Amino acid sequence: MEAVLTPERPVVGVDLGGTKTLALLVDSVSPGAVLSERQAPTPASGTEIVDSICSLVRGLAEQVGEVVAVGIGLAALLGQDHVAWEAPNAKALIGLDVGGEVERRLQVPTVVDNDANCAARAEQDLGLGRSVQSLLLVTLGTGIGGGIVLDGSLYRGHRGSAGEPGHMVIDPEGPLCPCGQRGCWERFASGSGLAWLAREAIGDGRASSVLRAVGGNTEDVTGELVVELAATGDGAANEVVDTFARWVALGVANLVNIFDPEAIVIGGGLAPLGDMLIERVRASFLEYPLASRRNPPVEIALTGLGPRAGALGAALIASAAG
């Protein structure tokens, strides 16, 4: 196929999510400008994941002739060899050398990073990070990820696995997390956590409207459904979102007390909740005086980069590699 776009240094950034994979074609000379995008459902097996990524990259590369590098964000804890050693919400990634396999098949330099680190990189270079030196990016999706920017640099920790706030234990008697612990923050404050809170409300007889919306089958309750109902003014769904926001604020307060950042930026799949979420989180955050009474105060904001943040960050790390 003849190239239809003519960027100077085309790269592809891939965000491998729990339910969908997003790939962006970006000119690394102007990384905030997306030239084209493709997405596909995220497969269940490791081999199919690599197949899907390669197919998405090839489809984008056809539009420019070739790309100079590929960056991939994974929802996983990566070792110093850039291979996942744990992935509570994407077990197929464990031990899979995604970057190596994609590079071998496509013959294009390929780098991988944690998906929240990628989103934090995008926030640092293209978003709120341009006006602050320290921020924490919290991604609310199937689980909760985090990226830590301190003094203008992404903090990775001794083994490269820093930034997993979703697995702070905030209730030792709480629900079981896929990581094997009980009461992790992401059991209450992620998309799956929002669904769990709604089911708990149904069980207590406080969310009959949510139950009606799924025809009486509680297994069909999802975070997305709760958001949709809340947006229509459903009282029960809004009470669930209120509870959800309090759990988000609790974790945010813990992070502020540890890192003392200039800003907390909330991104991920639940960021489209917008003002419905952020205003409630800010209000609940005031219940934690040690975190909320700092001077100047901590800014709590939604990412302005939308659902593309992770893939944009992956494109940025690809730009450095290509």
C-alpha positions in Angstrom: 0.0 0.0 0.0 1.3 3.4 -0.9 2.1 5.7 2.0 -0.6 8.4 2.5 1.1 10.3 5.4 4.6 11.8 5.4 5.8 12.4 9.0 9.5 13.0 9.6 10.0 10.3 12.2 6.9 8.1 12.6 6.6 6.0 15.7 3.8 3.9 17.1 2.7 3.9 20.8 0.6 1.0 22.0 -1.5 0.9 25.2 -2.4 -2.7 26.1 -5.4 -2.4 28.3 -7.4 -5.0 30.1 -10.2 -5.0 27.6 -8.9 -3.1 24.6 -5.6 -2.3 22.9 -5.1 1.2 21.5 -2.3 2.0 19.0 -1.4 5.6 17.9 0.7 6.7 14.9 2.7 9.8 16.0 5.4 11.9 14.4 8.1 12.0 17.1 9.0 15.5 15.9 5.6 16.7 17.2 4.5 13.9 19.6 1.3 15.5 20.8 -0.2 15.3 17.3 -1.8 12.0 16.6 -1.8 11.1 12.9 -3.9 8.0 13.0 -5.1 5.4 15.5 -6.4 1.8 15.6 -7.8 -0.3 18.4 -8.8 -3.9 19.0 -10.1 -6.0 21.8 -7.3 -7.3 24.0 -7.0 -11.1 23.5 -6.7 -13.6 26.4 -3.5 -15.5 25.5 0.1 -14.2 25.3 0.5 -15.3 21.7 -2.7 -13.6 20.6 -1.6 -10.4 22.4 1.6 -10.3 20.4 -0.3 -11.1 17.2 -2.8 -8.3 17.9 -0.1 -5.7 18.6 1.8 -6.6 15.4 -1.4 -6.4 13.4 -2.2 -2.9 14.8 1.3 -1.7 14.1 1.4 -3.0 10.6 -1.9 -1.4 9.8 -0.6 2.0 11.0 2.8 1.6 9.3 1.2 1.0 6.0 0.0 4.6 6.1 3.6 6.0 6.2 5.6 3.2 4.6 7.5 2.3 7.7 7.9 3.3 11.4 11.2 3.9 13.1 10.2 2.6 16.6 7.4 1.0 18.6 6.6 1.7 22.3 4.3 -0.5 24.3 2.7 0.1 27.7 1.8 -3.0 29.7 -0.4 -3.3 32.8 2.3 -5.3 34.6 5.2 -5.1 36.9 8.3 -5.3 34.8 11.8 -6.5 35.8 15.0 -5.0 34.7 14.8 -7.2 31.6 11.6 -5.5 30.7 9.6 -8.8 31.1 6.6 -8.9 33.3 7.1 -10.8 36.6 3.6 -10.0 37.9 0.4 -8.8 36.2 -2.6 -9.2 38.6 -5.1 -8.2 35.9 -3.4 -9.6 32.9 -1.8 -13.0 33.8 -1.0 -13.9 30.2 1.8 -11.2 30.3 3.8 -12.9 33.0 7.1 -14.2 31.7 6.2 -13.0 28.1 8.9 -10.9 26.4 6.3 -8.8 24.5 8.9 -6.2 23.3 11.3 -8.9 22.1 8.6 -10.8 20.3 7.2 -7.7 18.6 10.7 -6.5 17.6 11.6 -9.9 16.2 8.5 -10.1 14.1 8.4 -6.5 12.8 12.2 -5.8 12.7 11.6 -2.4 14.3 13.2 -1.2 17.6 10.6 -1.9 20.3 10.6 -0.8 23.9 8.1 -1.6 26.7 7.2 0.1 30.0 4.5 -0.1 32.6 1.3 1.5 31.2 1.0 4.0 34.0 4.6 5.0 33.7 3.8 5.7 30.0 0.8 7.8 30.9 2.9 9.7 33.5 5.5 10.3 30.8 2.8 11.8 28.6 1.5 13.9 31.5 5.0 15.1 32.2 5.8 16.1 28.6 2.4 17.1 27.2 0.1 17.8 30.2 0.1 19.2 33.7 3.8 18.2 34.1 4.8 21.1 32.0 4.0 23.4 34.9 5.0 21.3 37.9 8.1 19.4 38.9 6.4 16.6 41.0 3.2 14.8 40.3 1.6 11.5 40.8 -0.5 10.0 38.0 -3.2 7.6 39.2 -4.9 5.6 36.5 -8.3 4.2 37.4 -9.2 1.4 35.0 -9.7 -2.4 35.5 -7.2 -1.9 38.4 -5.3 1.1 39.6 -1.8 2.0 38.2 0.5 4.8 39.1 3.3 6.9 37.7 5.6 9.0 40.0 7.3 12.1 38.8 9.7 13.6 41.4 11.8 16.7 40.7 11.1 16.4 37.0 12.1 12.7 36.6 10.1 9.5 36.5 10.8 7.5 39.7 11.1 3.8 39.0 12.4 2.4 42.3 15.3 0.1 42.9 13.9 -2.8 40.7 12.0 -0.7 38.3 8.6 -1.6 39.8 7.7 1.5 41.7 4.2 3.0 41.3 1.7 0.3 42.2 -0.6 2.2 44.5 -3.5 0.0 43.6 -2.0 -2.7 45.9 -1.8 -0.5 49.0 -3.8 -2.6 51.5 -6.4 -0.3 53.0 -8.7 -2.9 54.5 -7.1 -6.2 55.6 -10.5 -7.8 55.8 -11.6 -6.5 52.4 -12.3 -8.4 49.2 -9.7 -10.7 47.6 -7.6 -9.0 45.0 -6.2 -10.9 41.9 -2.7 -10.2 43.4 -3.5 -12.5 46.3 -3.9 -9.9 49.0 -7.1 -8.7 50.6 -8.4 -5.2 50.7 -6.2 -3.6 48.1 -7.1 0.0 47.1 -8.0 -1.1 43.6 -10.7 -3.5 45.0 -12.6 -0.3 46.0 -11.5 2.5 43.7 -11.1 1.0 40.2 -13.6 0.1 37.5 -14.0 -3.4 38.9 -14.2 -1.8 42.4 -17.0 0.5 41.3 -18.9 -2.6 40.1 -18.2 -4.4 43.4 -19.5 -1.4 45.4 -22.7 -1.5 43.3 -23.2 -5.2 44.0 -22.7 -4.6 47.7 -25.3 -1.9 47.6 -27.7 -4.2 45.7 -27.1 -6.9 48.4 -28.0 -4.3 51.1 -31.2 -3.4 49.2 -29.9 0.1 48.4 -29.6 -0.1 44.6 -32.7 -1.7 43.2 -32.6 0.5 40.1 -29.2 -0.8 39.3 -30.5 -4.3 39.7 -33.4 -3.6 37.4 -31.0 -2.2 34.8 -29.3 -5.7 34.5 -32.5 -7.7 34.6 -31.8 -9.0 38.0 -28.4 -10.5 37.1 -25.8 -8.9 39.4 -23.0 -10.5 37.4 -23.8 -8.1 34.6 -23.2 -5.0 36.8 -20.1 -3.1 35.5 -18.5 0.1 36.4 -19.5 1.5 33.1 -23.1 0.8 33.8 -23.0 2.5 37.1 -21.4 5.6 35.5 -24.1 5.6 32.8 -26.9 5.4 35.4 -25.4 8.1 37.6 -25.1 10.4 34.6 -28.9 10.1 34.1 -29.5 11.2 37.7 -30.2 7.7 39.1 -30.1 8.2 42.9 -28.8 4.8 43.8 -26.0 4.9 41.2 -25.0 8.3 42.4 -24.8 7.1 46.0 -22.5 4.3 44.8 -20.3 6.9 43.0 -20.2 8.9 46.2 -18.9 5.9 48.1 -16.4 5.2 45.2 -15.1 8.8 45.4 -14.5 8.5 49.1 -12.4 5.4 48.5 -10.4 7.2 45.8 -9.8 10.2 48.1 -8.6 7.9 50.9 -5.9 6.4 48.6 -5.0 9.9 47.2 -4.6 11.2 50.8 -2.2 8.3 51.6 -0.1 9.1 48.5 0.0 12.8 49.3 1.2 12.0 52.9 4.0 9.8 51.4 5.2 11.8 48.4 4.1 15.4 49.1 3.6 16.1 45.3 2.5 19.4 43.8 -0.3 17.6 42.0 -2.3 14.4 41.7 -3.5 13.7 38.2 -6.3 11.1 37.7 -6.4 9.3 34.4 -7.4 5.9 33.0 -10.6 4.4 31.8 -12.7 6.1 34.5 -11.4 9.6 33.9 -14.4 10.3 31.6 -16.5 10.5 34.7 -15.1 14.0 34.7 -16.6 16.5 37.1 -18.9 13.9 38.5 -15.9 12.2 40.0 -13.3 14.9 40.5 -15.5 17.2 42.5 -16.5 14.4 44.8 -12.9 13.3 45.3 -11.8 16.8 46.1 -14.6 17.1 48.7 -13.8 13.8 50.3 -10.1 14.6 50.3 -10.8 17.4 52.7 -11.7 14.8 55.4 -7.9 14.1 55.6 -6.5 17.2 57.1 -2.8 16.3 57.1 -3.0 15.8 53.4 -5.5 18.5 52.4 -4.2 21.4 54.6 -0.8 21.8 52.9 0.3 25.2 51.7 0.3 25.6 48.8 -2.5 23.0 48.5 -2.1 19.8 46.4 -3.8 20.2 43.1 -6.1 17.2 42.2 -7.0 17.2 38.5 -8.2 15.1 35.7 -5.7 14.4 32.9 -6.3 16.6 29.9 -4.9 13.9 27.6 -8.0 11.6 27.8 -7.9 7.9 27.1 -4.9 8.4 24.7 -2.4 9.2 27.5 -0.9 5.7 27.9 -0.4 5.3 24.1 1.0 8.8 23.8 3.5 8.1 26.5 4.4 4.8 24.8 5.0 6.8 21.6 7.3 9.2 23.6 9.5 6.4 24.9 9.6 4.9 21.4 10.8 8.3 20.1 13.7 8.1 22.4 14.6 4.6 21.2 14.1 5.1 17.5 
